[in-house]
Amino acid sequence: MNNTTTTHKGDIVAVQMNSKEVWIHYQSPTGDSSDFGVLVMPCLTNEQAHDIAKRLGEKLGLDPQFYPSDI
């Protein structure tokens, strides 16, 4: 069985929490498969960014990355 995941233009492919920001990485809707963009969501605290990244990851089926990792 083949367990590969197909991504499409515009798909969200990663969620990162970096201090007080959540970074949402997406495939470019207009470029080729190597192009991507990042939306940056500013948050009030590290904890808020962590919670948002965690919830987004759960909803999208992605494993969020947390920086710093000690949150």
PDB file of N, CA, C and O in Angstrom:
ATOM      1  N   MET A   1       0.847  -1.183   0.000  1.00  0.00           N
ATOM      2  CA  MET A   1       0.000   0.000   0.000  1.00  0.00           C
ATOM      3  C   MET A   1       0.886   1.237   0.000  1.00  0.00           C
ATOM      4  O   MET A   1       1.911   1.273   0.681  1.00  0.00           O
ATOM      5  N   ASN A   2       0.495   2.241  -0.756  1.00  0.00           N
ATOM      6  CA  ASN A   2       1.256   3.484  -0.878  1.00  0.00           C
ATOM      7  C   ASN A   2       0.665   4.510   0.088  1.00  0.00           C
ATOM      8  O   ASN A   2      -0.508   4.864  -0.032  1.00  0.00           O
ATOM      9  N   ASN A   3       1.467   4.996   1.051  1.00  0.00           N
ATOM     10  CA  ASN A   3       1.000   5.953   2.045  1.00  0.00           C
ATOM     11  C   ASN A   3       1.488   7.373   1.781  1.00  0.00           C
ATOM     12  O   ASN A   3       1.624   8.158   2.719  1.00  0.00           O
ATOM     13  N   THR A   4       1.751   7.712   0.544  1.00  0.00           N
ATOM     14  CA  THR A   4       2.222   9.061   0.245  1.00  0.00           C
ATOM     15  C   THR A   4       1.058  10.043   0.310  1.00  0.00           C
ATOM     16  O   THR A   4      -0.087   9.686   0.033  1.00  0.00           O
ATOM     17  N   THR A   5       1.361  11.264   0.675  1.00  0.00           N
ATOM     18  CA  THR A   5       0.367  12.317   0.750  1.00  0.00           C
ATOM     19  C   THR A   5       0.577  13.269  -0.415  1.00  0.00           C
ATOM     20  O   THR A   5       1.695  13.720  -0.667  1.00  0.00           O
ATOM     21  N   THR A   6      -0.486  13.566  -1.112  1.00  0.00           N
ATOM     22  CA  THR A   6      -0.416  14.503  -2.228  1.00  0.00           C
ATOM     23  C   THR A   6      -0.743  15.898  -1.719  1.00  0.00           C
ATOM     24  O   THR A   6      -1.747  16.098  -1.035  1.00  0.00           O
ATOM     25  N   THR A   7       0.108  16.863  -2.055  1.00  0.00           N
ATOM     26  CA  THR A   7      -0.196  18.244  -1.720  1.00  0.00           C
ATOM     27  C   THR A   7      -0.584  18.984  -2.992  1.00  0.00           C
ATOM     28  O   THR A   7      -0.120  18.670  -4.088  1.00  0.00           O
ATOM     29  N   HIS A   8      -1.431  19.955  -2.813  1.00  0.00           N
ATOM     30  CA  HIS A   8      -1.924  20.745  -3.936  1.00  0.00           C
ATOM     31  C   HIS A   8      -1.517  22.196  -3.742  1.00  0.00           C
ATOM     32  O   HIS A   8      -1.181  22.615  -2.635  1.00  0.00           O
ATOM     33  N   LYS A   9      -1.550  22.947  -4.811  1.00  0.00           N
ATOM     34  CA  LYS A   9      -1.239  24.368  -4.722  1.00  0.00           C
ATOM     35  C   LYS A   9      -2.138  25.019  -3.677  1.00  0.00           C
ATOM     36  O   LYS A   9      -3.352  24.814  -3.671  1.00  0.00           O
ATOM     37  N   GLY A  10      -1.532  25.799  -2.802  1.00  0.00           N
ATOM     38  CA  GLY A  10      -2.277  26.492  -1.763  1.00  0.00           C
ATOM     39  C   GLY A  10      -2.466  25.711  -0.475  1.00  0.00           C
ATOM     40  O   GLY A  10      -2.957  26.273   0.504  1.00  0.00           O
ATOM     41  N   ASP A  11      -2.090  24.415  -0.435  1.00  0.00           N
ATOM     42  CA  ASP A  11      -2.243  23.614   0.781  1.00  0.00           C
ATOM     43  C   ASP A  11      -1.344  24.116   1.901  1.00  0.00           C
ATOM     44  O   ASP A  11      -0.210  24.525   1.653  1.00  0.00           O
ATOM     45  N   ILE A  12      -1.843  24.088   3.127  1.00  0.00           N
ATOM     46  CA  ILE A  12      -1.007  24.347   4.300  1.00  0.00           C
ATOM     47  C   ILE A  12      -0.208  23.085   4.571  1.00  0.00           C
ATOM     48  O   ILE A  12      -0.775  22.002   4.714  1.00  0.00           O
ATOM     49  N   VAL A  13       1.122  23.225   4.641  1.00  0.00           N
ATOM     50  CA  VAL A  13       1.991  22.050   4.759  1.00  0.00           C
ATOM     51  C   VAL A  13       2.758  21.985   6.077  1.00  0.00           C
ATOM     52  O   VAL A  13       3.331  20.943   6.397  1.00  0.00           O
ATOM     53  N   ALA A  14       2.783  23.082   6.856  1.00  0.00           N
ATOM     54  CA  ALA A  14       3.493  23.058   8.137  1.00  0.00           C
ATOM     55  C   ALA A  14       2.987  24.191   9.021  1.00  0.00           C
ATOM     56  O   ALA A  14       2.551  25.239   8.545  1.00  0.00           O
ATOM     57  N   VAL A  15       3.064  23.939  10.333  1.00  0.00           N
ATOM     58  CA  VAL A  15       2.725  24.949  11.336  1.00  0.00           C
ATOM     59  C   VAL A  15       3.888  25.007  12.314  1.00  0.00           C
ATOM     60  O   VAL A  15       4.310  23.980  12.844  1.00  0.00           O
ATOM     61  N   GLN A  16       4.409  26.211  12.555  1.00  0.00           N
ATOM     62  CA  GLN A  16       5.502  26.411  13.502  1.00  0.00           C
ATOM     63  C   GLN A  16       5.123  27.483  14.499  1.00  0.00           C
ATOM     64  O   GLN A  16       4.455  28.459  14.158  1.00  0.00           O
ATOM     65  N   MET A  17       5.556  27.292  15.735  1.00  0.00           N
ATOM     66  CA  MET A  17       5.451  28.337  16.747  1.00  0.00           C
ATOM     67  C   MET A  17       6.867  28.800  17.009  1.00  0.00           C
ATOM     68  O   MET A  17       7.735  27.994  17.342  1.00  0.00           O
ATOM     69  N   ASN A  18       7.106  30.089  16.863  1.00  0.00           N
ATOM     70  CA  ASN A  18       8.435  30.652  17.077  1.00  0.00           C
ATOM     71  C   ASN A  18       8.273  31.836  18.020  1.00  0.00           C
ATOM     72  O   ASN A  18       7.870  32.923  17.606  1.00  0.00           O
ATOM     73  N   SER A  19       8.593  31.613  19.299  1.00  0.00           N
ATOM     74  CA  SER A  19       8.387  32.610  20.344  1.00  0.00           C
ATOM     75  C   SER A  19       6.932  33.049  20.348  1.00  0.00           C
ATOM     76  O   SER A  19       6.049  32.223  20.580  1.00  0.00           O
ATOM     77  N   LYS A  20       6.653  34.329  20.097  1.00  0.00           N
ATOM     78  CA  LYS A  20       5.283  34.830  20.156  1.00  0.00           C
ATOM     79  C   LYS A  20       4.640  34.938  18.776  1.00  0.00           C
ATOM     80  O   LYS A  20       3.811  35.817  18.542  1.00  0.00           O
ATOM     81  N   GLU A  21       5.022  34.042  17.862  1.00  0.00           N
ATOM     82  CA  GLU A  21       4.440  34.031  16.515  1.00  0.00           C
ATOM     83  C   GLU A  21       4.087  32.606  16.108  1.00  0.00           C
ATOM     84  O   GLU A  21       4.752  31.650  16.506  1.00  0.00           O
ATOM     85  N   VAL A  22       3.038  32.481  15.313  1.00  0.00           N
ATOM     86  CA  VAL A  22       2.710  31.217  14.663  1.00  0.00           C
ATOM     87  C   VAL A  22       2.989  31.413  13.176  1.00  0.00           C
ATOM     88  O   VAL A  22       2.486  32.349  12.555  1.00  0.00           O
ATOM     89  N   TRP A  23       3.798  30.515  12.616  1.00  0.00           N
ATOM     90  CA  TRP A  23       4.121  30.574  11.190  1.00  0.00           C
ATOM     91  C   TRP A  23       3.357  29.460  10.496  1.00  0.00           C
ATOM     92  O   TRP A  23       3.457  28.294  10.877  1.00  0.00           O
ATOM     93  N   ILE A  24       2.591  29.829   9.471  1.00  0.00           N
ATOM     94  CA  ILE A  24       1.791  28.871   8.715  1.00  0.00           C
ATOM     95  C   ILE A  24       2.395  28.782   7.313  1.00  0.00           C
ATOM     96  O   ILE A  24       2.316  29.735   6.537  1.00  0.00           O
ATOM     97  N   HIS A  25       2.988  27.650   6.996  1.00  0.00           N
ATOM     98  CA  HIS A  25       3.659  27.440   5.709  1.00  0.00           C
ATOM     99  C   HIS A  25       2.665  26.836   4.718  1.00  0.00           C
ATOM    100  O   HIS A  25       1.935  25.905   5.055  1.00  0.00           O
ATOM    101  N   TYR A  26       2.640  27.368   3.500  1.00  0.00           N
ATOM    102  CA  TYR A  26       1.723  26.850   2.491  1.00  0.00           C
ATOM    103  C   TYR A  26       2.418  26.746   1.134  1.00  0.00           C
ATOM    104  O   TYR A  26       3.348  27.495   0.834  1.00  0.00           O
ATOM    105  N   GLN A  27       1.944  25.801   0.325  1.00  0.00           N
ATOM    106  CA  GLN A  27       2.425  25.664  -1.047  1.00  0.00           C
ATOM    107  C   GLN A  27       1.933  26.876  -1.830  1.00  0.00           C
ATOM    108  O   GLN A  27       0.797  27.315  -1.650  1.00  0.00           O
ATOM    109  N   SER A  28       2.769  27.405  -2.681  1.00  0.00           N
ATOM    110  CA  SER A  28       2.379  28.567  -3.485  1.00  0.00           C
ATOM    111  C   SER A  28       1.197  28.208  -4.387  1.00  0.00           C
ATOM    112  O   SER A  28       1.226  27.185  -5.071  1.00  0.00           O
ATOM    113  N   PRO A  29       0.167  29.041  -4.391  1.00  0.00           N
ATOM    114  CA  PRO A  29      -0.951  28.766  -5.297  1.00  0.00           C
ATOM    115  C   PRO A  29      -0.630  29.084  -6.757  1.00  0.00           C
ATOM    116  O   PRO A  29      -1.387  28.706  -7.652  1.00  0.00           O
ATOM    117  N   THR A  30       0.490  29.778  -7.007  1.00  0.00           N
ATOM    118  CA  THR A  30       0.810  30.189  -8.384  1.00  0.00           C
ATOM    119  C   THR A  30       2.125  29.635  -8.901  1.00  0.00           C
ATOM    120  O   THR A  30       2.371  29.691 -10.106  1.00  0.00           O
ATOM    121  N   GLY A  31       2.989  29.096  -8.029  1.00  0.00           N
ATOM    122  CA  GLY A  31       4.305  28.628  -8.454  1.00  0.00           C
ATOM    123  C   GLY A  31       4.367  27.124  -8.600  1.00  0.00           C
ATOM    124  O   GLY A  31       3.345  26.438  -8.572  1.00  0.00           O
ATOM    125  N   ASP A  32       5.596  26.611  -8.758  1.00  0.00           N
ATOM    126  CA  ASP A  32       5.755  25.169  -8.856  1.00  0.00           C
ATOM    127  C   ASP A  32       5.852  24.559  -7.459  1.00  0.00           C
ATOM    128  O   ASP A  32       5.700  25.263  -6.461  1.00  0.00           O
ATOM    129  N   SER A  33       6.102  23.261  -7.386  1.00  0.00           N
ATOM    130  CA  SER A  33       6.050  22.544  -6.106  1.00  0.00           C
ATOM    131  C   SER A  33       7.145  22.960  -5.128  1.00  0.00           C
ATOM    132  O   SER A  33       7.051  22.660  -3.938  1.00  0.00           O
ATOM    133  N   SER A  34       8.186  23.647  -5.612  1.00  0.00           N
ATOM    134  CA  SER A  34       9.247  24.073  -4.693  1.00  0.00           C
ATOM    135  C   SER A  34       8.969  25.458  -4.096  1.00  0.00           C
ATOM    136  O   SER A  34       9.674  25.886  -3.181  1.00  0.00           O
ATOM    137  N   ASP A  35       7.964  26.152  -4.597  1.00  0.00           N
ATOM    138  CA  ASP A  35       7.618  27.479  -4.074  1.00  0.00           C
ATOM    139  C   ASP A  35       6.689  27.351  -2.885  1.00  0.00           C
ATOM    140  O   ASP A  35       5.804  26.496  -2.868  1.00  0.00           O
ATOM    141  N   PHE A  36       6.891  28.207  -1.884  1.00  0.00           N
ATOM    142  CA  PHE A  36       5.998  28.214  -0.741  1.00  0.00           C
ATOM    143  C   PHE A  36       5.939  29.620  -0.165  1.00  0.00           C
ATOM    144  O   PHE A  36       6.749  30.483  -0.503  1.00  0.00           O
ATOM    145  N   GLY A  37       4.978  29.830   0.700  1.00  0.00           N
ATOM    146  CA  GLY A  37       4.843  31.098   1.394  1.00  0.00           C
ATOM    147  C   GLY A  37       4.650  30.841   2.873  1.00  0.00           C
ATOM    148  O   GLY A  37       4.377  29.714   3.288  1.00  0.00           O
ATOM    149  N   VAL A  38       4.791  31.882   3.660  1.00  0.00           N
ATOM    150  CA  VAL A  38       4.618  31.777   5.106  1.00  0.00           C
ATOM    151  C   VAL A  38       3.739  32.926   5.575  1.00  0.00           C
ATOM    152  O   VAL A  38       4.033  34.093   5.319  1.00  0.00           O
ATOM    153  N   LEU A  39       2.668  32.586   6.256  1.00  0.00           N
ATOM    154  CA  LEU A  39       1.833  33.578   6.921  1.00  0.00           C
ATOM    155  C   LEU A  39       2.297  33.650   8.369  1.00  0.00           C
ATOM    156  O   LEU A  39       2.482  32.613   9.005  1.00  0.00           O
ATOM    157  N   VAL A  40       2.487  34.848   8.900  1.00  0.00           N
ATOM    158  CA  VAL A  40       2.947  35.021  10.273  1.00  0.00           C
ATOM    159  C   VAL A  40       1.810  35.621  11.098  1.00  0.00           C
ATOM    160  O   VAL A  40       1.281  36.684  10.775  1.00  0.00           O
ATOM    161  N   MET A  41       1.447  34.912  12.174  1.00  0.00           N
ATOM    162  CA  MET A  41       0.396  35.368  13.081  1.00  0.00           C
ATOM    163  C   MET A  41       1.040  35.819  14.394  1.00  0.00           C
ATOM    164  O   MET A  41       1.504  34.975  15.161  1.00  0.00           O
ATOM    165  N   PRO A  42       1.080  37.116  14.672  1.00  0.00           N
ATOM    166  CA  PRO A  42       1.637  37.581  15.944  1.00  0.00           C
ATOM    167  C   PRO A  42       0.675  37.248  17.089  1.00  0.00           C
ATOM    168  O   PRO A  42      -0.543  37.337  16.936  1.00  0.00           O
ATOM    169  N   CYS A  43       1.235  36.865  18.230  1.00  0.00           N
ATOM    170  CA  CYS A  43       0.450  36.527  19.415  1.00  0.00           C
ATOM    171  C   CYS A  43       0.923  37.380  20.593  1.00  0.00           C
ATOM    172  O   CYS A  43       1.977  38.013  20.532  1.00  0.00           O
ATOM    173  N   LEU A  44       0.135  37.386  21.656  1.00  0.00           N
ATOM    174  CA  LEU A  44       0.478  38.192  22.832  1.00  0.00           C
ATOM    175  C   LEU A  44       1.563  37.543  23.686  1.00  0.00           C
ATOM    176  O   LEU A  44       2.394  38.241  24.267  1.00  0.00           O
ATOM    177  N   THR A  45       1.561  36.194  23.766  1.00  0.00           N
ATOM    178  CA  THR A  45       2.518  35.482  24.607  1.00  0.00           C
ATOM    179  C   THR A  45       2.996  34.222  23.905  1.00  0.00           C
ATOM    180  O   THR A  45       2.394  33.783  22.924  1.00  0.00           O
ATOM    181  N   ASN A  46       4.081  33.641  24.409  1.00  0.00           N
ATOM    182  CA  ASN A  46       4.566  32.354  23.908  1.00  0.00           C
ATOM    183  C   ASN A  46       3.502  31.273  24.104  1.00  0.00           C
ATOM    184  O   ASN A  46       3.288  30.432  23.230  1.00  0.00           O
ATOM    185  N   GLU A  47       2.842  31.308  25.258  1.00  0.00           N
ATOM    186  CA  GLU A  47       1.844  30.287  25.572  1.00  0.00           C
ATOM    187  C   GLU A  47       0.664  30.357  24.601  1.00  0.00           C
ATOM    188  O   GLU A  47       0.152  29.323  24.171  1.00  0.00           O
ATOM    189  N   GLN A  48       0.234  31.572  24.256  1.00  0.00           N
ATOM    190  CA  GLN A  48      -0.857  31.735  23.310  1.00  0.00           C
ATOM    191  C   GLN A  48      -0.449  31.187  21.936  1.00  0.00           C
ATOM    192  O   GLN A  48      -1.228  30.482  21.294  1.00  0.00           O
ATOM    193  N   ALA A  49       0.759  31.505  21.488  1.00  0.00           N
ATOM    194  CA  ALA A  49       1.251  31.007  20.203  1.00  0.00           C
ATOM    195  C   ALA A  49       1.318  29.479  20.213  1.00  0.00           C
ATOM    196  O   ALA A  49       0.960  28.834  19.228  1.00  0.00           O
ATOM    197  N   HIS A  50       1.773  28.907  21.317  1.00  0.00           N
ATOM    198  CA  HIS A  50       1.858  27.453  21.453  1.00  0.00           C
ATOM    199  C   HIS A  50       0.473  26.825  21.321  1.00  0.00           C
ATOM    200  O   HIS A  50       0.294  25.855  20.584  1.00  0.00           O
ATOM    201  N   ASP A  51      -0.505  27.381  22.037  1.00  0.00           N
ATOM    202  CA  ASP A  51      -1.859  26.829  22.002  1.00  0.00           C
ATOM    203  C   ASP A  51      -2.476  26.921  20.615  1.00  0.00           C
ATOM    204  O   ASP A  51      -3.125  25.979  20.160  1.00  0.00           O
ATOM    205  N   ILE A  52      -2.279  28.049  19.939  1.00  0.00           N
ATOM    206  CA  ILE A  52      -2.825  28.220  18.593  1.00  0.00           C
ATOM    207  C   ILE A  52      -2.163  27.252  17.621  1.00  0.00           C
ATOM    208  O   ILE A  52      -2.851  26.611  16.827  1.00  0.00           O
ATOM    209  N   ALA A  53      -0.840  27.137  17.672  1.00  0.00           N
ATOM    210  CA  ALA A  53      -0.126  26.210  16.779  1.00  0.00           C
ATOM    211  C   ALA A  53      -0.584  24.774  17.020  1.00  0.00           C
ATOM    212  O   ALA A  53      -0.765  24.007  16.075  1.00  0.00           O
ATOM    213  N   LYS A  54      -0.769  24.421  18.275  1.00  0.00           N
ATOM    214  CA  LYS A  54      -1.207  23.062  18.607  1.00  0.00           C
ATOM    215  C   LYS A  54      -2.605  22.791  18.042  1.00  0.00           C
ATOM    216  O   LYS A  54      -2.843  21.740  17.446  1.00  0.00           O
ATOM    217  N   ARG A  55      -3.530  23.742  18.230  1.00  0.00           N
ATOM    218  CA  ARG A  55      -4.894  23.557  17.716  1.00  0.00           C
ATOM    219  C   ARG A  55      -4.915  23.512  16.185  1.00  0.00           C
ATOM    220  O   ARG A  55      -5.611  22.680  15.602  1.00  0.00           O
ATOM    221  N   LEU A  56      -4.162  24.393  15.535  1.00  0.00           N
ATOM    222  CA  LEU A  56      -4.093  24.368  14.067  1.00  0.00           C
ATOM    223  C   LEU A  56      -3.544  23.031  13.570  1.00  0.00           C
ATOM    224  O   LEU A  56      -4.082  22.430  12.641  1.00  0.00           O
ATOM    225  N   GLY A  57      -2.467  22.580  14.205  1.00  0.00           N
ATOM    226  CA  GLY A  57      -1.881  21.302  13.816  1.00  0.00           C
ATOM    227  C   GLY A  57      -2.875  20.161  13.939  1.00  0.00           C
ATOM    228  O   GLY A  57      -2.966  19.314  13.051  1.00  0.00           O
ATOM    229  N   GLU A  58      -3.623  20.137  15.039  1.00  0.00           N
ATOM    230  CA  GLU A  58      -4.620  19.080  15.242  1.00  0.00           C
ATOM    231  C   GLU A  58      -5.705  19.131  14.172  1.00  0.00           C
ATOM    232  O   GLU A  58      -6.089  18.097  13.626  1.00  0.00           O
ATOM    233  N   LYS A  59      -6.196  20.324  13.872  1.00  0.00           N
ATOM    234  CA  LYS A  59      -7.263  20.468  12.873  1.00  0.00           C
ATOM    235  C   LYS A  59      -6.798  20.094  11.470  1.00  0.00           C
ATOM    236  O   LYS A  59      -7.576  19.571  10.672  1.00  0.00           O
ATOM    237  N   LEU A  60      -5.526  20.363  11.170  1.00  0.00           N
ATOM    238  CA  LEU A  60      -4.994  20.122   9.822  1.00  0.00           C
ATOM    239  C   LEU A  60      -4.282  18.788   9.683  1.00  0.00           C
ATOM    240  O   LEU A  60      -3.842  18.435   8.589  1.00  0.00           O
ATOM    241  N   GLY A  61      -4.162  18.039  10.775  1.00  0.00           N
ATOM    242  CA  GLY A  61      -3.452  16.764  10.722  1.00  0.00           C
ATOM    243  C   GLY A  61      -1.952  16.930  10.568  1.00  0.00           C
ATOM    244  O   GLY A  61      -1.287  16.081   9.975  1.00  0.00           O
ATOM    245  N   LEU A  62      -1.414  18.029  11.103  1.00  0.00           N
ATOM    246  CA  LEU A  62       0.020  18.307  11.021  1.00  0.00           C
ATOM    247  C   LEU A  62       0.635  18.261  12.415  1.00  0.00           C
ATOM    248  O   LEU A  62      -0.050  18.506  13.408  1.00  0.00           O
ATOM    249  N   ASP A  63       1.907  17.952  12.485  1.00  0.00           N
ATOM    250  CA  ASP A  63       2.631  17.933  13.746  1.00  0.00           C
ATOM    251  C   ASP A  63       3.358  19.273  13.895  1.00  0.00           C
ATOM    252  O   ASP A  63       4.395  19.478  13.264  1.00  0.00           O
ATOM    253  N   PRO A  64       2.831  20.192  14.722  1.00  0.00           N
ATOM    254  CA  PRO A  64       3.468  21.511  14.837  1.00  0.00           C
ATOM    255  C   PRO A  64       4.880  21.426  15.396  1.00  0.00           C
ATOM    256  O   PRO A  64       5.206  20.525  16.168  1.00  0.00           O
ATOM    257  N   GLN A  65       5.706  22.377  14.994  1.00  0.00           N
ATOM    258  CA  GLN A  65       7.062  22.516  15.518  1.00  0.00           C
ATOM    259  C   GLN A  65       7.081  23.713  16.442  1.00  0.00           C
ATOM    260  O   GLN A  65       6.501  24.755  16.134  1.00  0.00           O
ATOM    261  N   PHE A  66       7.760  23.563  17.593  1.00  0.00           N
ATOM    262  CA  PHE A  66       7.764  24.615  18.609  1.00  0.00           C
ATOM    263  C   PHE A  66       9.180  25.110  18.866  1.00  0.00           C
ATOM    264  O   PHE A  66      10.071  24.315  19.166  1.00  0.00           O
ATOM    265  N   TYR A  67       9.392  26.421  18.750  1.00  0.00           N
ATOM    266  CA  TYR A  67      10.676  27.059  19.031  1.00  0.00           C
ATOM    267  C   TYR A  67      10.410  28.267  19.932  1.00  0.00           C
ATOM    268  O   TYR A  67       9.648  29.127  19.492  1.00  0.00           O
ATOM    269  N   PRO A  68      10.927  28.419  21.087  1.00  0.00           N
ATOM    270  CA  PRO A  68      11.795  27.429  21.742  1.00  0.00           C
ATOM    271  C   PRO A  68      11.000  26.203  22.145  1.00  0.00           C
ATOM    272  O   PRO A  68       9.789  26.282  22.350  1.00  0.00           O
ATOM    273  N   SER A  69      11.667  25.085  22.257  1.00  0.00           N
ATOM    274  CA  SER A  69      10.991  23.812  22.494  1.00  0.00           C
ATOM    275  C   SER A  69      10.652  23.584  23.953  1.00  0.00           C
ATOM    276  O   SER A  69      10.073  22.547  24.280  1.00  0.00           O
ATOM    277  N   ASP A  70      10.985  24.500  24.843  1.00  0.00           N
ATOM    278  CA  ASP A  70      10.741  24.294  26.268  1.00  0.00           C
ATOM    279  C   ASP A  70       9.402  24.839  26.739  1.00  0.00           C
ATOM    280  O   ASP A  70       9.167  24.908  27.945  1.00  0.00           O
ATOM    281  N   ILE A  71       8.533  25.222  25.845  1.00  0.00           N
ATOM    282  CA  ILE A  71       7.218  25.768  26.224  1.00  0.00           C
ATOM    283  C   ILE A  71       6.321  24.621  26.644  1.00  0.00           C
ATOM    284  O   ILE A  71       5.165  24.841  27.004  1.00  0.00           O
TER     285      ILE A  71
END
